Amino acid sequence: MAKHPFTVVRGGKLLDIPKRKAAPVDILIKGDTIAEIGRPGLAAPAGAAEIDARHRLMHPGLINAHTHSPGNLAKGLHDRWSLELLLTGAKWAHIDYSLEDKYLSTQIGAAEMVMKGCTSAYDLAAEFPLPSIEGLSAMAQAYEDVGMRCMLAPMVADISFFEAIPGLMGRLPPVLRKEVESFKYAPWKATTSQMRKALQKWRFEKVRLALAPTIPHHCSDDFLIACRDLAKEFDVPIQTHVAESKVQVVAGYQTYGTSLAAHMDKMGLVNDRFTVAHGVWLDADDMKRLGDRGASVAHNPGSNMRLGSGIADVRGMLDAKVNVGIGTDGASCSDNQNMYEATRLASLVSKVQGPDWQRWLGTDEALTAATQGSARALGMDKEIGRIAPGYKADIVFLDLHHINWIPTNDPVNAVVHIEDGTGVHSVMIGGRMIVENRKILTVDLPRLAAQAAASQARRAPLVGPAKKLYQQLEKVVGTFCPGLAKEPLHIHRYGASHHSH
Ligand SMILES: [Zn+2]
């Protein structure tokens, strides 16, 4: 990089989302930043490295507004589970992760994201019973080694899932109750002090830290306030799962007497650095509250369908001036980390919500959400999400000779509705090629496969008992929570008309 501070990309077609066009341009990059965009033949300083981008369509790197790196070693683990069953199975899914496993799980996800056109992620990474500087550093190192950007937010709580759902603990037989009572998080003061230390000592460049009190009612009010104050002190964003499932919303009313978003607002967390993950069950007042405060929602349509959480009202959010980004969610709840698929699903799922087609999400809106919207959720909208002078050179090069692009009509429709990641030719992050000619340059995939297999083998003896415990808990959680979800609520977000199936 020091030897060639300038790079010029010649002849690629640059996607213009509002105009739905792609015209050939040259792009001059200085270091990691776009310096100039001009007509083909743009003058470049002597010695500038040249990249031939003819027959390529260039779009800004997709930005994953919501994922969980620990899920990557657990991808495809289980089929039918709701959010509540997934939370019940967290111990089974992420059993006995060593520091190396934390690195490995992150590296697997980062490699997949980059290979599928994604250049930055908001990663809510969990460690139990509290985050550690070593663990966060291992995950950050994995992103840096892959060469991808990340907003890494330790996902924290001081109340377990079983304690957070009113009445659930009482339904468990005593033996199981004793088991789940051992899933204790660290006291919130210990967790806050770890996060403070991590924020003070952070040494990574491409990976920044954020905070993620995971779910409102999984955190005591004192803890939420401490997170708010810490975020303010270090000027970092916060992301929280709010109103992801109907069970959460019903539990929220039982706990607070208000909606979850109203409670977060009352605690002072809702501002322009706050992102709601999912927000499927936000009502119009919640959306207005978020919009008025400049907050964001990370919309994860794949996960919302996969876990049966419902269908978010993204048009309602946009009408209320909420910033919307798009995410895949973790691999244990939506499996692949393919941002093309997540963006396509955002478009498609909006189209089954009713006959008023003018209210459906357009491909331009979906793609803007997956780039600029997600960038704003990460608090990085002045740096990433666009291909423009002054922005980081995070560019995806799609192969216009790939079958996805033969022929090309409207290129925005094609990126959102046709491209599935197989047309990705190269991916540049900060001026550096990470994927070139369909090969990831920073990860040895056969070695990664061997490491993943070794990790599975090492953890295998513990998986059996953890799965057995899950299956016992599934019987109780799997009947109690759907019961809560059948309680009347003033909004409706399921696909079925009266959840009658
Ligand atoms: Zn999540």
Residues whose N, C-alpha, C, O or C-beta is under 5 A from the ligand:
A	BS01	ZN	none
